Amino acid sequence: MHTKAAVAFVFLAALIMSVTIFPPFAWPQTGQDKPAPQDQTKSPDAAKPDSTELKSAPTDEGQLAAVNNAKMPAYAKVYVAPMLGGFENYIIAGLRNKKVPLTVVVDRSKAEYEISGVSETDKAGWAKMLFMGSQNSNEQASIKIADLRTGAIIFGYSVHKTNSVRGRQSAGEACAKHIKQIVVD
């Protein structure tokens, strides 16, 4: 009886591992899910892809957007707005660790710029910890910097870290590293 239970356990473990490593959306599709043919009376220009649908290559590091090559002066006063889960602390620590020459202030009314954003942590599930031996989380964060005098957004950055060993710290430091690129001495 013990061998049947052991075989069943191994089979169940293999099934769970195969679904974890190869999720169902990655499995090859059968011909049953094909969309219905579209009307062929469209113009030849309709076959060209829309330029707004172009996608950049995915990276672990994230995406950067600086509006009109905007720059921030060194030692400008920056207010870091509170963010869900306390991510503002990781941004402030990242600014210090990456030696970004900005002055962080507590009072928004004394600041020239404001950093705001969102972050999300996806902790490792039991299957990832059991079968892959990894307790690392996936981190996502997006920030923007606004000029408080004009109200214009001058900078935006989005980061996605998979299997982040240091969690939110890695995302905060990635944001700070890219902020440093727009600060001029």
C-alpha positions in Angstrom: 0.0 0.0 0.0 2.9 2.4 0.7 4.3 2.0 -2.8 0.9 3.1 -4.4 0.8 6.2 -2.1 4.4 7.0 -3.0 3.7 6.6 -6.8 0.6 8.8 -6.4 2.6 11.5 -4.5 5.4 11.5 -7.2 2.8 11.7 -10.0 1.0 14.6 -8.2 4.3 16.4 -7.6 5.3 16.0 -11.3 1.9 17.4 -12.4 2.2 20.4 -10.1 5.8 21.1 -11.2 4.8 20.8 -14.9 2.0 23.3 -14.5 4.3 25.6 -12.5 7.1 25.6 -15.1 4.9 25.4 -18.2 1.7 27.4 -17.4 -1.4 26.5 -19.6 -1.2 29.8 -21.5 2.2 28.7 -22.9 0.9 25.3 -24.2 0.5 25.1 -28.0 -3.0 26.0 -29.2 -5.2 23.6 -31.2 -7.1 24.8 -34.3 -10.3 25.2 -32.3 -9.4 28.6 -31.0 -8.7 30.3 -34.3 -10.5 33.6 -34.9 -13.1 33.9 -37.6 -11.8 35.1 -40.9 -12.1 38.9 -41.4 -13.6 40.7 -44.3 -11.2 40.8 -47.2 -12.6 44.1 -48.6 -10.2 46.3 -46.6 -7.7 48.5 -48.3 -4.0 47.4 -48.7 -3.0 50.0 -46.0 -5.1 48.1 -43.4 -2.6 45.2 -43.4 0.2 47.5 -42.0 0.5 47.4 -38.2 -0.5 50.5 -36.4 2.5 52.4 -35.1 0.9 52.7 -31.7 0.9 48.9 -31.4 4.7 48.6 -31.5 6.2 47.2 -28.3 9.6 47.5 -26.9 11.7 44.5 -26.1 11.0 43.3 -22.5 13.8 43.8 -20.0 14.3 43.2 -16.3 15.5 46.7 -15.8 12.4 48.7 -16.8 11.5 51.6 -19.0 12.5 55.2 -18.8 10.8 58.4 -20.1 12.2 61.9 -19.7 9.9 64.6 -21.2 11.7 66.9 -23.6 15.1 65.9 -22.2 14.2 67.5 -18.9 16.9 67.9 -16.3 16.9 68.6 -12.6 19.5 70.8 -11.0 21.8 69.2 -8.4 20.7 69.6 -4.8 17.2 70.5 -5.9 14.6 70.1 -3.1 12.5 66.9 -3.7 9.5 65.7 -1.8 8.8 61.9 -1.9 5.1 61.3 -1.6 3.8 58.5 0.6 3.3 55.3 -1.4 1.3 52.2 -0.6 3.4 49.8 1.5 6.0 52.4 2.4 7.8 52.2 -1.0 8.8 55.9 -0.5 11.4 54.8 2.1 13.0 52.5 -0.5 13.2 55.4 -3.0 14.8 57.7 -0.3 17.3 55.0 0.6 18.0 54.3 -3.0 18.7 58.0 -3.6 21.2 57.9 -0.8 22.8 54.6 -1.8 23.2 55.7 -5.4 24.6 59.1 -4.3 22.0 61.1 -6.2 22.7 64.8 -5.5 19.2 65.8 -4.4 17.9 67.2 -1.2 14.9 65.2 0.2 12.5 67.4 2.2 9.7 66.4 4.5 7.4 69.4 3.8 5.9 69.4 0.3 5.5 73.2 0.4 9.3 73.6 0.5 10.0 71.3 -2.4 10.7 72.1 -6.0 9.9 68.6 -7.3 7.7 65.7 -6.2 8.4 62.0 -6.7 5.2 59.9 -6.6 4.4 56.4 -7.7 3.2 52.9 -7.0 4.8 49.5 -6.3 3.7 45.9 -6.1 5.4 42.9 -4.6 4.6 39.3 -5.7 6.0 37.0 -3.1 7.1 33.5 -4.0 4.4 30.9 -3.6 4.8 27.5 -2.0 5.3 25.7 -5.3 8.2 28.1 -6.3 9.8 27.6 -2.9 9.3 23.8 -2.8 10.2 22.9 -6.4 12.6 25.7 -7.5 14.1 26.4 -4.0 13.6 30.1 -4.5 12.1 32.5 -2.0 12.8 35.6 -4.2 9.9 37.9 -5.0 8.9 39.7 -8.2 8.9 43.5 -7.8 7.2 46.1 -10.0 7.3 49.9 -9.5 6.5 53.0 -11.4 7.5 56.5 -10.4 7.1 60.0 -11.9 8.7 63.3 -11.0 6.6 66.5 -11.3 7.9 70.0 -11.3 5.8 71.6 -8.6 6.1 75.2 -10.0 4.7 74.3 -13.4 2.8 71.1 -12.7 4.6 69.3 -15.6 5.6 65.7 -15.4 9.3 65.8 -16.3 10.3 62.2 -15.7 8.8 58.7 -15.5 10.3 55.3 -14.9 8.9 51.8 -14.6 10.8 48.8 -13.3 10.1 45.1 -13.2 12.5 42.9 -11.3 12.0 39.1 -11.4 13.4 36.9 -8.7 14.6 39.9 -6.8 16.9 38.8 -4.0 16.6 42.1 -2.1 13.0 42.8 -2.9 11.8 46.4 -2.8 15.3 47.6 -2.1 16.3 46.5 -5.7 13.4 48.4 -7.2 14.1 51.5 -5.2 17.7 51.5 -6.2 16.8 51.0 -9.9 14.5 54.0 -9.7 17.2 56.1 -8.0 19.9 55.1 -10.6 17.7 56.4 -13.4 16.8 59.6 -11.5 20.5 60.3 -11.3 20.7 60.3 -15.1 18.5 63.5 -15.3 20.3 65.4 -12.4 22.9 67.9 -13.7 25.7 69.3 -11.6 
